[in-house]
């Protein structure tokens, strides 16, 4: 369902399904609380055109970081709605380590909520954004590097399973 929604969005915006614009949009949407991963799109564009390695990594990092900023501001605005959760272990942990916890923004499942909680706790905005960007940048580099070392025959086999 999420995939069809993203494809609908790209079609509505008249954005090609492969390219830097689509990588940005997919990375941005993936950083919100929606269950979508941007790594397949990032890898696919890099795999199809290796010369775009750094532009794709940087665009994906920017899109994903801006999505994290949206999460941060959602948390900032939602503070009053969930004031009773203030004593949970997540809040105590985030208060203890501050903006540096945004380095974990790259982690599947907990990264986006951490950004939201960072905003809720009013962690310093620019240091939070910087740490988010560093964590997301390193994630993209590592994931793409690992995937590029998988033999092409494996990807052909996966494609044949999906066809």
N, C-alpha and C positions, 0 to 999 in steps of 0.2 A: 504494500500500500504506500509506504514512504517513497519507494523507488518511482512508482507511477506519479506521485505528487511532484517529485523533483523533475521528472521528465516533462510533466505538464507545465511547471514553472519555467523551465528552459524554453519550451516551445512558445509559451505565452509571451515571454520576453524576447523571442526571436534570437535566442542565443544558441550557437552550435553546441551539440552534446559533447564535443571534444574540443578542448582549447583552454586558454588561460581564463577566459571569462567564466566558463562552466566550472573550472577548478575553483575559482574564487567563490562562486555562488554555492557550490556543493560544500566547500570547506566552511563557509560561513554558517550555512544551515546545520551542518553536522556539529558545530560547536554549541548550538543551542541545546535545549533539553530534549530535542527530538532524537530518536534512536536511529542515527544514520552515521555511517563511517565514510570519511573522505579519502582514506588511503587507497581504495580501489581506483578511484578516478585519478588521483595523483599518479599512481603507478602506471595506469593505462596510458596517460598522456606522455609520461616520460619514456615508457617502453616504445611507444609509437614514434617518438622523435627525441632521441637522446640529447640533441643539442639544446632542448628546452629544460634540461635538468634544473639549473639554478633558477630560471624564471618561474618554473612550476613550483619549486620548493618555496620560493619567496612569496608568490601569490597565495599559495595554500596556507602558509604561515600567517600572512596578513589577514586573509579571510577567516581563518580559524581563531585568530587572536581577537578580531573585531566581534566575532560571535561570542567569545568569552567575555568581552566587554559588555555585550548585551546582557549576558547572564549576570554579570557583576551588578549592573544597574537594576535588573529585575530583583535581585536580592536586596539591594539598597532600598528599593521601594516597598518590598514585601515585609520589611522588618516588623511593623506593627501587627501584621496579621498572624505572626507566629512567635510572639514575644515569649510564650511559655517554654519554648524549646531552648531557651538561652543557656540552660545548665547542662545540655547534652555534651557527650565527650567530643563531638565534632567541633562545637563552638569553643570549648576549652582549649582544644588542640590548636585551632586556628588563631585564637587570641594569643596563645603562648608563642607560636612561631611566626605570626604576622604574614606579611606579603610574600615571604619566601615559600609559603605553602602553595602559592600559585604555580610553582614549578611542576606541581602534580596535575596541572590542568590538562595534560596530555593523556592521562590515564582513562581508559574506557570505563564507563559506568560511574566513576566518581569524580572525574575531572570537571565536568560541567557543573555539577552541584557544588563543588568546591569553589568555583568562580562565583556562583550565586551566593554562597555563604560568605565569601570574602566581601561582597558588596553589602550584604546584610550587616556584617560586623564593621562596616565602614573602614576596612583596611585601606591604607594609603593607595590612592588610585594609580598614579603613574608607576610606582614600584610594582604594584600588582600586575599591571599591563606588561611591564618589562619581563617579569618572571614568567607570566603566561606565555609570552612570545618566545622566550628562551626554551621553555619546556616543549612547546609545540614544534618549534624549529628542529630541535634535536630529535624529536619523535619522527618527523617526516624524513629527516636524513637517514636515521637508522632503519626505518621500515623500508624505504625505497632501496637502500643499500642491500639489505637482506634479500628483498624480492628480486633484485637485479642478479643475484647470485644463484637463483633457481634456474636450472636449465630450461631452455625454450621448449624442449619436448614435453616437459611437465605442463606448461601453459597450454600447449596444443591439446594435450589429453584432457585437461580441465574444460577447454572450449568444446571438445567433442562430447563431453558429458552433458554440457549445458544446451547443446544444439538439438 
